[in-house]
Amino acid sequence: MYKTHYNTHTMILFLHGPDTFSSKEKLRALKEKFIRDVDPSGININHMKGEGFDIELFRTEVLSTPFLVQKRLIIVESLSQNTKKEIFLQVADVLKNIKNSVIIIFRENELSAVQKKNPLYSILFKEKYIFTFPLLEGLRLQKWYDDQITKLGANAKPEVLRFLTSSIGNDLWRAKNEIDKIRAYCHGREITLEDIKLFVAEGLDDNIFSFTDALGQKNKKAALELLSHLIQNGMSEVEILNKIIWHYKNLILIKSFYSNDAQAPSWKAAQELGIHPFVAKKVATQSRNFSLLEMKATYKKFVQIDQSIKTSQATKGVLLDLLIANVKK
């Protein structure tokens, strides 16, 4: 694994991807390393944000001589949110003319295909130190939950971890918060299914379930209204789509389960599939609106939309509107 060493003339690092929790954690670790190894005072660190970004301050900070240490550290987050197109050209120009000892870390959420082509990101994607943070899935997501539990000195059986993972998914910000609460509640004893149910069931996102309810009922008008509400309340299109894909995975699992045991109670499905009972009950009701073939086709369409968001020049909002519009009445 790459280890950062602060002994070269100039170093540029680029952190990007939809897993904002992990990229933030990486940024925090890099900053702490700089403070520990280079500048315990922290006076040679400047942290700048995209909104209200001051290009002259950036230029001054980057080109200034470090004070009593070997390096300066400049952190730039979410510059892509800046609406001034000339900013990217100006920052790119600064990067081409650095002659002093400085470390610059750029951190971005997921970038569109168009954004990746602008002058600055065209440079950053060619840098040596690039850290990409895709959304976690499958075994990598399960390992993340296991690692978080272990770091806190807590423990839980594999089936309990699977249950927790299926209940929250890869919303790592929420997952970290819920795990912290559960660990504090358990006071060092093993975490059980009942502990998770006590906290996680109460925190399930009603808005997302209302949204997927509308999709499950094929109510396009309600789905579009709820989508607009979710976006207005700060949830990104990528997060929404990720939750929809996760939901349809559960729909397919539940539908397949009931095709073999049509009379089984939802709690049994939840137990065998490792899904939260509340989720299993809701999903079981929704699954009646679809055939298994229809759900698989819709899931495939969601995955295609997800790929389109990452590679197309169309906006995310337009693609999600098209996704909903393609749900049959």
C-alpha positions as CSV (number, residue, x, y, z in Angstrom):
1,M,0.0,0.0,0.0
2,Y,1.3,3.5,-0.9
3,K,2.9,5.4,2.0
4,T,3.1,9.2,1.7
5,H,6.6,10.6,2.2
6,Y,7.0,14.4,2.4
7,N,10.6,14.8,1.2
8,T,10.1,15.7,-2.5
9,H,10.0,19.2,-4.0
10,T,6.2,19.3,-4.8
11,M,3.5,16.7,-4.4
12,I,0.0,16.8,-5.7
13,L,-2.6,14.3,-4.5
14,F,-6.1,13.8,-5.9
15,L,-8.9,12.1,-3.9
16,H,-12.2,11.6,-5.7
17,G,-15.3,9.3,-5.9
18,P,-18.8,8.8,-4.7
19,D,-17.8,7.2,-1.4
20,T,-17.4,10.6,0.4
21,F,-17.0,9.0,3.8
22,S,-13.9,7.1,2.8
23,S,-12.4,10.0,0.9
24,K,-12.9,12.3,3.9
25,E,-11.3,9.7,6.2
26,K,-8.3,9.5,3.8
27,L,-8.0,13.3,3.8
28,R,-8.1,13.4,7.6
29,A,-5.4,10.8,7.8
30,L,-3.2,12.7,5.4
31,K,-3.6,15.9,7.3
32,E,-2.9,14.2,10.6
33,K,0.3,12.7,9.1
34,F,1.5,16.1,7.9
35,I,0.9,17.6,11.4
36,R,2.7,14.7,13.1
37,D,5.6,14.5,10.7
38,V,6.1,18.0,9.3
39,D,4.3,20.8,11.1
40,P,2.9,20.2,14.6
41,S,1.9,23.8,14.9
42,G,-0.4,23.6,11.8
43,I,0.4,27.1,10.7
44,N,1.6,25.9,7.3
45,I,-1.8,24.4,6.5
46,N,-4.5,26.1,4.5
47,H,-7.9,24.4,3.9
48,M,-10.0,25.9,1.0
49,K,-13.4,25.1,-0.3
50,G,-14.9,25.4,-3.8
51,E,-17.7,27.7,-2.9
52,G,-16.2,31.2,-2.5
53,F,-12.8,29.9,-3.7
54,D,-10.2,32.8,-3.7
55,I,-7.8,32.2,-6.6
56,E,-5.4,34.9,-5.4
57,L,-5.2,33.4,-1.9
58,F,-4.6,30.0,-3.4
59,R,-1.8,31.4,-5.6
60,T,-0.2,33.2,-2.6
61,E,-0.4,30.1,-0.4
62,V,1.0,27.7,-3.0
63,L,3.9,30.0,-3.9
64,S,4.8,31.1,-0.4
65,T,7.9,29.7,1.3
66,P,7.1,27.3,4.2
67,F,7.6,28.9,7.7
68,L,10.2,27.1,9.8
69,V,9.4,23.7,8.2
70,Q,10.2,21.9,4.9
71,K,6.7,21.9,3.4
72,R,3.4,23.7,3.2
73,L,0.1,21.8,2.9
74,I,-2.8,23.2,0.8
75,I,-6.1,21.3,0.8
76,V,-8.8,22.2,-1.8
77,E,-12.2,20.5,-1.4
78,S,-15.1,20.5,-3.8
79,L,-13.7,23.0,-6.3
80,S,-16.1,21.5,-8.9
81,Q,-18.9,23.3,-7.1
82,N,-17.5,26.7,-8.1
83,T,-19.5,28.1,-11.0
84,K,-16.7,30.3,-12.4
85,K,-15.2,28.4,-15.3
86,E,-12.1,30.6,-15.4
87,I,-11.2,29.3,-11.9
88,F,-10.1,25.9,-13.3
89,L,-7.9,27.4,-15.9
90,Q,-6.3,29.7,-13.2
91,V,-5.7,26.8,-10.8
92,A,-4.2,24.7,-13.6
93,D,-1.9,27.6,-14.4
94,V,-0.7,27.9,-10.8
95,L,0.1,24.1,-10.8
96,K,2.3,24.5,-13.8
97,N,4.4,27.2,-12.2
98,I,5.1,25.8,-8.7
99,K,8.8,26.1,-7.7
100,N,8.7,25.8,-4.0
101,S,8.1,23.0,-1.4
102,V,4.4,22.4,-1.2
103,I,1.9,19.5,-0.9
104,I,-1.5,20.1,-2.5
105,I,-4.5,17.8,-1.9
106,F,-7.6,18.1,-4.0
107,R,-10.7,16.2,-2.9
108,E,-13.8,15.8,-5.0
109,N,-17.0,13.8,-4.9
110,E,-18.0,12.0,-8.0
111,L,-17.2,14.0,-11.2
112,S,-19.3,14.0,-14.4
113,A,-17.7,13.1,-17.7
114,V,-17.8,16.8,-18.7
115,Q,-16.1,17.9,-15.5
116,K,-13.3,15.4,-16.0
117,K,-12.4,17.1,-19.2
118,N,-11.9,20.6,-17.8
119,P,-8.3,21.8,-17.8
120,L,-7.7,21.3,-14.1
121,Y,-9.1,17.7,-13.8
122,S,-7.4,16.7,-17.0
123,I,-4.1,17.5,-15.2
124,L,-5.1,15.9,-11.9
125,F,-6.1,12.6,-13.5
126,K,-2.5,12.3,-14.9
127,E,-0.9,12.8,-11.4
128,K,1.0,10.0,-9.8
129,Y,-0.9,10.0,-6.5
130,I,-4.6,9.4,-7.3
131,F,-7.0,7.8,-4.8
132,T,-10.4,6.7,-6.2
133,F,-13.3,5.9,-3.8
134,P,-16.1,3.9,-5.4
135,L,-19.2,3.0,-3.4
136,L,-18.6,-0.2,-1.5
137,E,-20.5,-3.3,-2.5
138,G,-20.5,-7.0,-1.6
139,L,-17.6,-8.4,0.4
140,R,-15.8,-5.1,0.5
141,L,-18.8,-3.5,2.1
142,Q,-19.2,-6.4,4.6
143,K,-15.5,-6.0,5.5
144,W,-15.9,-2.3,6.1
145,Y,-18.7,-3.0,8.7
146,D,-16.5,-5.7,10.3
147,D,-13.5,-3.4,10.5
148,Q,-15.6,-0.6,12.0
149,I,-17.0,-3.0,14.7
150,T,-13.4,-4.2,15.4
151,K,-11.9,-0.7,15.6
152,L,-14.4,0.1,18.4
153,G,-13.5,-2.9,20.4
154,A,-16.9,-4.4,19.8
155,N,-17.9,-7.8,18.3
156,A,-20.8,-9.4,16.5
157,K,-21.5,-12.7,14.8
158,P,-21.3,-12.9,11.0
159,E,-25.1,-13.1,10.6
160,V,-25.6,-10.0,12.8
161,L,-23.1,-8.1,10.6
162,R,-24.9,-9.2,7.4
163,F,-28.2,-8.0,8.9
164,L,-26.7,-4.7,9.8
165,T,-25.2,-4.3,6.3
166,S,-28.4,-5.1,4.5
167,S,-30.3,-2.7,6.8
168,I,-28.2,0.3,6.1
169,G,-26.2,-0.5,2.9
170,N,-23.3,1.7,1.8
171,D,-24.4,4.9,3.3
172,L,-21.2,4.9,5.4
173,W,-22.0,8.2,7.1
174,R,-25.2,6.8,8.6
175,A,-23.6,3.4,9.2
176,K,-20.8,4.9,11.3
177,N,-23.3,6.9,13.4
178,E,-25.5,3.9,14.0
179,I,-22.5,1.6,14.9
180,D,-21.3,4.2,17.4
181,K,-24.7,4.3,19.1
182,I,-25.0,0.5,19.2
183,R,-21.5,0.0,20.6
184,A,-22.2,2.6,23.3
185,Y,-25.5,0.9,24.2
186,C,-23.9,-2.5,24.4
187,H,-21.1,-1.5,26.9
188,G,-18.6,-4.0,25.6
189,R,-20.9,-7.1,25.3
190,E,-21.5,-8.8,22.0
191,I,-23.8,-7.0,19.6
192,T,-27.0,-8.9,18.9
193,L,-29.8,-8.7,16.3
194,E,-32.1,-7.2,18.9
195,D,-29.6,-4.4,19.6
196,I,-29.5,-3.5,15.9
197,K,-33.3,-3.7,15.5
198,L,-33.6,-1.3,18.5
199,F,-31.6,1.5,16.7
200,V,-31.6,0.8,13.0
201,A,-35.4,0.2,12.5
202,E,-36.1,3.7,14.0
203,G,-33.6,5.3,11.7
204,L,-34.7,3.9,8.4
205,D,-35.1,6.6,5.8
206,D,-38.9,7.2,5.4
207,N,-38.4,9.4,2.4
208,I,-36.4,6.8,0.5
209,F,-39.0,4.2,1.3
210,S,-41.8,6.5,0.2
211,F,-39.9,7.1,-3.1
212,T,-39.4,3.4,-3.7
213,D,-43.0,2.8,-2.7
214,A,-44.0,5.1,-5.5
215,L,-41.7,3.2,-7.9
216,G,-43.1,-0.1,-6.7
217,Q,-46.6,1.1,-7.2
218,K,-45.6,2.4,-10.6
219,N,-46.8,5.9,-9.7
220,K,-44.5,8.1,-11.8
221,K,-46.0,11.4,-10.7
222,A,-45.5,10.7,-7.0
223,A,-42.0,9.3,-7.7
224,L,-40.9,12.5,-9.5
225,E,-42.3,14.7,-6.7
226,L,-40.5,12.7,-4.0
227,L,-37.3,12.7,-6.1
228,S,-37.4,16.5,-6.2
229,H,-38.0,16.6,-2.5
230,L,-35.0,14.4,-1.8
231,I,-32.7,16.4,-3.9
232,Q,-33.9,19.7,-2.4
233,N,-33.1,18.3,1.1
234,G,-29.5,17.7,0.1
235,M,-29.4,14.0,-1.1
236,S,-27.3,13.6,-4.2
237,E,-28.6,11.9,-7.3
238,V,-25.8,9.3,-6.9
239,E,-26.9,8.5,-3.3
240,I,-30.6,8.2,-4.4
241,L,-29.8,5.9,-7.3
242,N,-27.5,3.7,-5.1
243,K,-30.4,3.3,-2.6
244,I,-32.8,2.4,-5.4
245,I,-30.4,-0.3,-6.7
246,W,-30.0,-1.7,-3.2
247,H,-33.7,-1.7,-2.8
248,Y,-34.3,-3.6,-6.1
249,K,-31.7,-6.2,-5.1
250,N,-33.9,-6.9,-2.0
251,L,-37.0,-7.0,-4.2
252,I,-35.4,-9.7,-6.3
253,L,-34.3,-11.7,-3.3
254,I,-37.7,-11.5,-1.7
255,K,-39.5,-12.4,-4.9
256,S,-37.3,-15.4,-5.4
257,F,-37.8,-16.5,-1.8
258,Y,-41.6,-16.3,-2.1
259,S,-41.6,-18.2,-5.4
260,N,-40.4,-21.2,-3.4
261,D,-42.5,-20.6,-0.2
262,A,-45.5,-18.4,-1.0
263,Q,-47.0,-18.7,2.5
264,A,-43.9,-17.9,4.5
265,P,-44.2,-14.9,7.0
266,S,-42.0,-11.9,6.2
267,W,-39.9,-12.5,9.4
268,K,-38.8,-15.8,8.0
269,A,-37.7,-14.3,4.8
270,A,-35.8,-11.6,6.7
271,Q,-34.1,-14.2,8.8
272,E,-33.0,-16.4,5.9
273,L,-32.0,-13.6,3.6
274,G,-30.3,-11.5,6.3
275,I,-32.6,-8.5,5.6
276,H,-34.0,-6.2,8.3
277,P,-37.6,-7.4,9.2
278,F,-39.1,-3.9,8.6
279,V,-37.4,-3.9,5.1
280,A,-38.5,-7.4,4.3
281,K,-42.1,-6.6,5.2
282,K,-42.2,-3.5,3.1
283,V,-40.4,-5.1,0.2
284,A,-42.6,-8.2,0.3
285,T,-45.7,-6.0,-0.2
286,Q,-44.0,-4.1,-3.0
287,S,-42.9,-7.2,-4.8
288,R,-46.5,-8.1,-5.6
289,N,-46.5,-5.3,-8.1
290,F,-43.9,-7.0,-10.2
291,S,-43.1,-10.3,-11.8
292,L,-39.6,-11.6,-11.2
293,L,-38.6,-11.1,-14.8
294,E,-39.9,-7.5,-14.7
295,M,-37.9,-6.7,-11.5
296,K,-34.7,-8.1,-13.1
297,A,-35.2,-6.1,-16.2
298,T,-35.8,-2.9,-14.1
299,Y,-32.8,-3.6,-12.0
300,K,-30.7,-4.0,-15.1
301,K,-32.0,-0.6,-16.3
302,F,-31.0,1.0,-13.0
303,V,-27.5,-0.4,-13.4
304,Q,-27.3,1.0,-16.9
305,I,-28.4,4.4,-15.7
306,D,-25.8,4.2,-13.0
307,Q,-23.1,3.6,-15.7
308,S,-24.6,6.4,-17.8
309,I,-24.2,8.9,-15.0
310,K,-20.6,8.0,-14.7
311,T,-19.8,8.1,-18.4
312,S,-22.4,10.3,-20.1
313,Q,-22.4,14.0,-20.7
314,A,-26.1,14.1,-19.7
315,T,-26.9,15.5,-16.2
316,K,-27.6,13.1,-13.4
317,G,-31.1,14.7,-12.8
318,V,-32.1,14.1,-16.4
319,L,-31.0,10.5,-16.3
320,L,-33.0,9.8,-13.1
321,D,-36.1,11.4,-14.6
322,L,-35.7,9.1,-17.6
323,L,-35.3,6.2,-15.2
324,I,-38.6,6.9,-13.5
325,A,-40.3,7.7,-16.8
326,N,-39.4,4.2,-18.1
327,V,-41.2,2.5,-15.1
328,K,-44.3,1.0,-16.7
329,K,-47.7,2.0,-15.5
